Amino acid sequence: MERPSSHAGPPDKDSWPACRTRPTPGRDVNDKVYTHELIDIIGPNRPNYMHHMTANWSPIAQEERHQLCFGVWGTVGTTGRWPQVVNMWEEDGFDGLAAGLGHELGRPSLQDEKLEKWWKEAANYRRGGFDRVLVPAPWTRTIEQLCADGVKGQVYAHETLEVDPGGADDFLSAVRDEGVPTLAPFGWQLVGALKTSMHADSQCIVIWAIESWQHWAEYEKAVYADPAVRAWRDRQWDANAFERFLMCDAPLSPMKIGRQPARSDRHEGWTDL
């Protein structure tokens, strides 16, 4: 089988996209935690919601909570629920998340003033959602490191696996040792390998950046035709449940633009409290 050539890889230092900071030299432990949100959109409002999340909310979160936008994606309806958006936020560990939640929920309304204004606007675009807190495998990259390495995809794969209680770390190690080398020839780069907290270490979420739609198609064909891919597929299918859907970057998603969303990205007319 002829596979599309993969051109992904770390760029020259001088051409690194700008993120808030470059990765710390020698850093090998990701000690962040991540808020992962599945958001159900009202009608044709997905573009409005994605802009509201990135341009209007993220700069506030960066300043007040030291919370970075990891990614905002629109799901590909052909492969999953629609219309839906996936948000991920990078927190400074559980301590940072606790401080952020304390700030958010410290008023009788359970919303800080700036979030209250944002929330009312967001209600025009979405009806609700489902959140979880994710803990990354310590060897995975932060959003600043992913941006610095130039990681991005024309499309992304989002995988959810249910494993036996306590089995999440073993599966994430298999992602590193077996999954990454299996998918790399197909132009798939690992974005995140994480486990859901407060869930008996029994749920994993794995996200891949895919170079092109054709690279995705070649891999899906290889799931049934390529012995090496079938071996990894069987490792995934040995889980208690497995699901993969596709998603695409929002216009201001960090891996698309190589930086965090900024106030300068806002449409004219939006002001904070």
Secondary structure, 3 states (H helix, E strand, C coil): CCCCCCCCCCCCHHHCCCCCCCCCCCCCCCCCEEEEEEEEECCCCHHHHHHHHHHHHHHHHHHHHCCEEEEEEEECHHHCCCCEEEEEEEECHHHHHHHHHHHHCCCCCCCCHHHHHHHHHHCCCEEEEEEEEEEECCCCCCHHHHHHCCCCCCEEEEEEEECCCCCHHHHHHHHHHHHHHHHHHHCEEEEEEEEECCCCCCEEEEEEEECCHHHHHHHHHHHHHCHHHHHHHHHHHCCCEEEEEEEEECCCCHHHHCCCCCHHHCCCCCCCC
